[in-house]
Amino acid sequence: MATPPRHVVVCGAGVVGASTAYFLARRGVAVTLVERSGVACAASGKSGGFLALDWCDDSALGPLARASFALHAELARELKTDYGYRGMDTFMLAARERGRLGGGHRVTPPSWLDGDGVVHAALGTSETTAQVHPARFTQALVDGARAHGATLRIGVVEDVLVSGGVRVDGAELSADAVVVAMGPWTGRFSKALGLPRVRGLKGYSVTLVGAKVPAHALFVDYRTADGRALEPEIFPRPDGDVYVCGMADPAPLPDRPEDVTVNDDACGVLARAAGRVSTSLAAARIDRRQACYRPVTDDNLPLLGRIPGTRGAYVATGHGPWGMLNAPASGLALSELIVDGRATSVDLRLFDPARR
């Protein structure tokens, strides 16, 4: 059996990198977490934070998602930080920007859904669907890792060194192992490291304030007045905010998270969609307009495992819309692979970076 690493550099303080750092540090490994801009500065700070037990059961992600959903409940107790973890009831609706839909509700709607939407189905209960506040959860993982001795370093990762370690801001940082968990920016290293393509998928979101609504997640089949078909997602949070997302944009990935631009018109469409299903949401005001890029691969499966041909190098990215859900199990399994030589909590073979 190989000697366990004494020092691991984790590149990227999004939720996947933070989870990996946490589980490594909990095993007693010295961890340096390197981040260019700040903790949860990209998608991990701007996502919906929605969690589902069984929505991935018909895909290769099923076992990873189930393991991760259970880990979320454990971490909510273990981290001893309030980051908005709670169960939610989840509904599917249909609504239009103009006019009303006929046919009526197929299931009894919650009383606050008093707009022009039609409730088609109940998709989950508080036992099978849940949420976290994504930025606070990611920060809690980083704080937990630091409580176990990890350090956070702000700097730009310029290269992964074949001799072991990385180059940060022109200086070499040696390590026994390196984890590249830089979300869509991992794609900057794909060619050099022989990895499958990783790209960024841009999306918009708004946060509404002033609406008092219960813990009900909504997935909406929505048509705009000009005929566009959208699928807004609406997530009320325990602090009173309501998060709405669902506008895709093919814009290319910028060099830095802070260079991501926001389209006010797209954000306005999302706010109006929320207002069509509830008078409470229609009266709420937009507090934040946001955009982020989710990391995706061509086969829509994450890259989790050893990087072929580079000693002591690993990758953890490509989780697409399920990054917040699957981060805990991804971090735990990768920590097992790095320390023990194999992952035992989840089978990572389907996510092997060597696949083609």
PLY file of the C-alpha trace (Angstrom):
ply
format ascii 1.0
element vertex 356
property float x
property float y
property float z
element edge 355
property int vertex1
property int vertex2
end_header
0.00 0.00 0.00
1.31 3.46 -0.90
2.34 5.84 1.85
-0.53 8.22 2.67
0.18 11.82 1.66
1.29 14.24 4.35
0.39 17.39 2.44
-2.32 17.86 -0.21
-2.99 21.03 -2.17
-6.64 21.47 -3.16
-7.07 23.99 -5.99
-10.44 25.71 -5.76
-12.57 26.73 -2.78
-15.93 25.98 -4.33
-18.13 23.40 -2.67
-16.37 20.37 -4.21
-12.89 21.60 -3.30
-14.08 22.63 0.15
-15.65 19.22 0.75
-12.49 17.43 -0.36
-10.37 19.65 1.88
-12.68 19.00 4.82
-12.63 15.22 4.57
-8.86 15.15 4.01
-8.22 17.41 6.99
-10.56 15.32 9.11
-8.30 12.35 8.32
-5.30 14.29 9.69
-3.82 15.26 6.31
-2.20 18.70 6.06
-4.25 20.59 3.47
-3.59 23.86 1.66
-6.71 25.14 -0.06
-5.78 27.57 -2.86
-8.40 29.93 -4.24
-8.04 32.78 -6.69
-10.83 35.06 -5.54
-12.57 33.83 -2.40
-14.57 31.00 -0.88
-17.69 30.15 -2.94
-16.99 33.06 -5.29
-18.54 31.40 -8.34
-21.36 28.84 -8.80
-21.00 27.52 -5.26
-22.07 30.91 -3.92
-24.80 31.55 -6.48
-26.60 28.25 -6.92
-29.97 27.21 -5.59
-28.71 24.77 -2.98
-31.42 22.21 -3.81
-30.88 18.60 -2.70
-32.73 15.47 -3.83
-32.41 11.90 -2.60
-33.57 9.92 -5.61
-33.78 12.23 -8.64
-30.61 10.72 -10.10
-31.62 7.08 -9.57
-32.01 6.40 -13.30
-28.48 7.58 -14.08
-24.89 6.77 -13.15
-25.15 9.52 -10.52
-27.72 7.59 -8.47
-25.44 5.99 -5.84
-23.35 9.18 -5.52
-26.48 11.29 -4.99
-28.00 8.96 -2.41
-24.73 8.79 -0.45
-24.38 12.55 -0.63
-27.96 13.26 0.44
-27.35 11.22 3.58
-24.03 12.96 4.18
-25.73 16.35 4.02
-27.86 15.37 7.01
-24.78 14.17 8.90
-22.80 17.31 8.11
-25.63 19.54 9.29
-25.12 18.00 12.74
-21.35 17.65 12.55
-20.39 21.13 11.35
-22.49 22.82 14.05
-23.19 25.82 11.80
-26.56 27.14 10.68
-26.35 27.25 6.90
-30.04 26.82 6.18
-30.19 23.04 5.90
-33.79 21.83 5.99
-36.19 19.47 4.27
-38.64 20.83 1.69
-41.80 19.73 -0.06
-41.34 20.03 -3.81
-43.94 20.71 -6.52
-44.09 20.91 -10.31
-46.12 23.75 -11.84
-46.97 25.16 -15.23
-47.45 28.88 -15.88
-47.47 31.36 -18.72
-46.29 34.95 -18.85
-49.69 35.90 -20.27
-53.04 34.21 -19.80
-54.20 31.38 -17.64
-53.83 27.66 -18.16
-56.94 25.53 -18.31
-57.59 22.23 -16.61
-57.02 23.17 -13.01
-54.65 21.74 -10.44
-53.86 18.02 -10.58
-52.82 17.94 -6.93
-53.99 20.18 -4.10
-51.75 23.27 -4.15
-50.34 24.97 -1.05
-52.45 28.02 -0.25
-49.67 30.49 -1.04
-49.57 29.35 -4.68
-52.46 31.66 -5.48
-51.31 33.00 -8.85
-51.98 31.76 -12.37
-49.86 28.62 -12.13
-51.26 25.11 -12.27
-49.77 22.53 -9.90
-49.16 19.32 -11.85
-47.43 17.07 -9.32
-45.79 16.67 -5.94
-42.16 15.76 -6.67
-40.78 15.28 -3.18
-41.36 15.56 0.54
-39.20 16.90 3.35
-37.78 13.37 3.61
-36.61 13.23 0.00
-35.86 16.85 -0.97
-33.98 19.48 1.00
-31.87 22.62 0.69
-28.80 24.44 1.96
-27.68 28.03 1.54
-24.81 27.28 -0.87
-22.34 30.00 0.10
-22.82 29.40 3.82
-22.51 25.65 3.40
-19.28 26.00 1.43
-17.89 28.39 4.03
-18.85 25.95 6.79
-16.85 23.21 5.06
-13.82 25.51 4.76
-14.14 26.53 8.40
-14.40 22.86 9.36
-11.28 22.02 7.37
-9.40 24.89 9.00
-10.50 23.68 12.43
-8.69 20.44 11.56
-5.52 22.29 10.55
-6.10 23.18 6.88
-4.95 26.56 5.57
-6.57 28.82 2.96
-4.28 30.64 0.53
-5.48 33.28 -1.92
-3.58 33.02 -5.19
-3.73 32.03 -8.85
-2.91 28.40 -9.70
-0.82 28.66 -12.85
0.33 25.10 -13.37
0.22 21.57 -11.96
3.81 20.35 -11.62
4.87 16.89 -12.73
7.34 16.91 -9.84
4.49 17.28 -7.35
2.63 20.39 -6.29
1.50 23.50 -8.13
2.76 26.88 -9.19
0.88 29.69 -7.46
1.54 33.31 -8.42
4.93 32.32 -9.87
6.09 30.35 -6.82
6.19 26.56 -6.46
4.06 25.04 -3.72
5.17 21.46 -3.17
2.80 18.71 -2.10
2.45 14.95 -2.06
-0.83 15.23 -3.93
-2.83 17.88 -5.79
-6.58 18.06 -6.35
-7.77 20.26 -9.21
-11.29 21.35 -8.25
-11.62 24.66 -10.04
-15.11 24.21 -11.45
-15.36 25.24 -15.11
-11.91 26.83 -14.91
-10.50 23.31 -14.59
-10.91 23.29 -18.37
-7.89 25.60 -18.61
-5.77 22.57 -17.69
-7.67 19.90 -19.66
-5.32 19.74 -22.65
-2.10 19.87 -20.62
-3.31 17.19 -18.21
-4.99 14.98 -20.80
-8.45 15.37 -19.28
-11.84 15.21 -21.01
-13.24 18.61 -21.89
-14.70 20.72 -19.09
-16.69 23.79 -20.04
-18.86 26.36 -18.31
-22.64 26.60 -18.71
-23.86 30.07 -17.80
-27.10 30.69 -15.96
-28.84 33.59 -14.23
-30.61 33.92 -10.91
-32.34 36.50 -8.76
-32.94 36.68 -5.04
-36.27 38.16 -3.97
-37.00 39.72 -0.58
-40.24 40.66 1.11
-42.14 37.41 0.52
-43.15 35.20 3.43
-43.54 31.72 2.01
-43.03 28.21 3.43
-40.37 25.60 2.64
-41.71 24.59 -0.76
-39.41 24.13 -3.76
-41.01 24.80 -7.14
-40.07 23.59 -10.63
-42.01 25.52 -13.26
-42.83 24.78 -16.91
-42.99 28.37 -18.15
-43.67 30.05 -21.49
-42.80 33.66 -22.10
-45.00 35.99 -24.14
-42.61 35.66 -27.09
-42.82 31.85 -27.02
-39.64 30.86 -25.19
-39.84 27.67 -23.12
-38.11 28.07 -19.76
-37.87 25.98 -16.61
-37.51 28.36 -13.65
-36.72 26.89 -10.23
-37.90 28.66 -7.09
-36.42 28.00 -3.65
-37.56 29.90 -0.54
-34.84 30.03 2.11
-35.11 30.01 5.91
-33.78 33.59 6.13
-36.75 34.87 4.13
-35.02 35.22 0.75
-36.49 33.47 -2.29
-34.01 32.27 -4.91
-35.13 31.97 -8.55
-32.99 30.59 -11.40
-33.39 29.08 -14.85
-32.07 31.23 -17.72
-29.28 29.63 -19.78
-26.76 31.64 -21.80
-24.11 30.35 -24.27
-21.68 33.17 -23.38
-18.05 31.98 -23.13
-16.36 31.49 -19.78
-14.36 34.56 -18.71
-10.87 34.32 -17.23
-11.98 35.17 -13.69
-15.15 34.69 -11.59
-15.30 38.44 -10.96
-15.57 39.02 -14.73
-18.90 37.19 -15.01
-21.53 39.61 -16.33
-25.22 39.80 -15.44
-28.05 40.35 -17.93
-30.75 42.42 -16.25
-33.39 41.45 -18.83
-32.88 37.74 -18.14
-33.13 38.36 -14.42
-36.34 40.31 -15.00
-37.87 37.35 -16.81
-37.13 35.13 -13.81
-38.71 37.56 -11.35
-41.84 37.85 -13.49
-42.09 34.06 -13.74
-42.04 33.78 -9.96
-44.70 36.46 -9.73
-47.05 34.49 -11.98
-47.38 31.62 -9.50
-47.82 33.61 -6.27
-49.10 37.06 -5.36
-46.59 37.09 -2.51
-43.72 36.62 -4.97
-45.24 39.17 -7.35
-45.05 41.76 -4.56
-41.46 40.87 -3.61
-38.57 42.99 -4.84
-35.33 41.87 -6.46
-32.48 42.11 -3.98
-29.71 40.48 -6.04
-29.15 39.73 -9.72
-26.53 37.07 -10.35
-24.88 34.90 -12.98
-22.52 31.95 -12.74
-21.05 29.10 -14.79
-21.61 25.48 -13.83
-18.89 23.00 -14.81
-20.12 20.41 -17.31
-18.55 17.58 -19.31
-19.56 16.18 -22.69
-21.09 13.05 -21.13
-22.66 14.99 -18.22
-20.76 12.98 -15.63
-18.27 14.45 -13.18
-14.53 13.86 -13.31
-13.52 12.28 -10.00
-10.23 10.46 -9.61
-6.58 10.26 -10.58
-5.34 12.38 -13.46
-3.65 9.99 -15.92
0.07 10.48 -16.38
0.64 13.02 -13.61
1.97 11.67 -10.32
-0.11 12.48 -7.28
-2.65 14.54 -9.24
-6.42 14.22 -8.95
-9.41 16.06 -10.39
-12.87 16.81 -8.99
-15.21 18.81 -11.23
-17.94 18.56 -13.87
-20.92 18.10 -11.55
-23.19 20.34 -13.62
-26.45 21.23 -11.84
-25.84 18.69 -9.07
-22.65 20.10 -7.58
-24.18 21.23 -4.30
-25.95 17.90 -3.84
-23.02 15.66 -4.75
-20.13 17.58 -3.22
-20.06 15.76 0.16
-19.88 12.24 -1.26
-17.44 13.39 -3.95
-15.13 14.91 -1.34
-15.35 11.91 0.96
-14.70 9.37 -1.81
-11.79 11.38 -3.21
-10.24 11.67 0.25
-10.45 7.88 0.57
-8.81 7.42 -2.82
-5.98 9.80 -1.93
-5.31 8.49 1.58
-6.20 4.80 1.30
-5.55 4.17 -2.38
-9.19 3.38 -3.16
-12.64 4.82 -2.56
-14.95 2.67 -0.47
-17.95 4.92 0.23
-18.83 5.34 -3.48
-17.68 3.53 -6.63
-15.82 6.16 -8.66
-15.08 4.04 -11.73
-17.82 5.62 -13.85
-16.31 9.03 -13.15
-12.73 8.05 -13.96
-10.91 10.97 -15.66
-9.22 8.44 -17.97
-12.50 7.65 -19.74
-12.95 8.67 -23.35
0 1
1 2
2 3
3 4
4 5
5 6
6 7
7 8
8 9
9 10
10 11
11 12
12 13
13 14
14 15
15 16
16 17
17 18
18 19
19 20
20 21
21 22
22 23
23 24
24 25
25 26
26 27
27 28
28 29
29 30
30 31
31 32
32 33
33 34
34 35
35 36
36 37
37 38
38 39
39 40
40 41
41 42
42 43
43 44
44 45
45 46
46 47
47 48
48 49
49 50
50 51
51 52
52 53
53 54
54 55
55 56
56 57
57 58
58 59
59 60
60 61
61 62
62 63
63 64
64 65
65 66
66 67
67 68
68 69
69 70
70 71
71 72
72 73
73 74
74 75
75 76
76 77
77 78
78 79
79 80
80 81
81 82
82 83
83 84
84 85
85 86
86 87
87 88
88 89
89 90
90 91
91 92
92 93
93 94
94 95
95 96
96 97
97 98
98 99
99 100
100 101
101 102
102 103
103 104
104 105
105 106
106 107
107 108
108 109
109 110
110 111
111 112
112 113
113 114
114 115
115 116
116 117
117 118
118 119
119 120
120 121
121 122
122 123
123 124
124 125
125 126
126 127
127 128
128 129
129 130
130 131
131 132
132 133
133 134
134 135
135 136
136 137
137 138
138 139
139 140
140 141
141 142
142 143
143 144
144 145
145 146
146 147
147 148
148 149
149 150
150 151
151 152
152 153
153 154
154 155
155 156
156 157
157 158
158 159
159 160
160 161
161 162
162 163
163 164
164 165
165 166
166 167
167 168
168 169
169 170
170 171
171 172
172 173
173 174
174 175
175 176
176 177
177 178
178 179
179 180
180 181
181 182
182 183
183 184
184 185
185 186
186 187
187 188
188 189
189 190
190 191
191 192
192 193
193 194
194 195
195 196
196 197
197 198
198 199
199 200
200 201
201 202
202 203
203 204
204 205
205 206
206 207
207 208
208 209
209 210
210 211
211 212
212 213
213 214
214 215
215 216
216 217
217 218
218 219
219 220
220 221
221 222
222 223
223 224
224 225
225 226
226 227
227 228
228 229
229 230
230 231
231 232
232 233
233 234
234 235
235 236
236 237
237 238
238 239
239 240
240 241
241 242
242 243
243 244
244 245
245 246
246 247
247 248
248 249
249 250
250 251
251 252
252 253
253 254
254 255
255 256
256 257
257 258
258 259
259 260
260 261
261 262
262 263
263 264
264 265
265 266
266 267
267 268
268 269
269 270
270 271
271 272
272 273
273 274
274 275
275 276
276 277
277 278
278 279
279 280
280 281
281 282
282 283
283 284
284 285
285 286
286 287
287 288
288 289
289 290
290 291
291 292
292 293
293 294
294 295
295 296
296 297
297 298
298 299
299 300
300 301
301 302
302 303
303 304
304 305
305 306
306 307
307 308
308 309
309 310
310 311
311 312
312 313
313 314
314 315
315 316
316 317
317 318
318 319
319 320
320 321
321 322
322 323
323 324
324 325
325 326
326 327
327 328
328 329
329 330
330 331
331 332
332 333
333 334
334 335
335 336
336 337
337 338
338 339
339 340
340 341
341 342
342 343
343 344
344 345
345 346
346 347
347 348
348 349
349 350
350 351
351 352
352 353
353 354
354 355
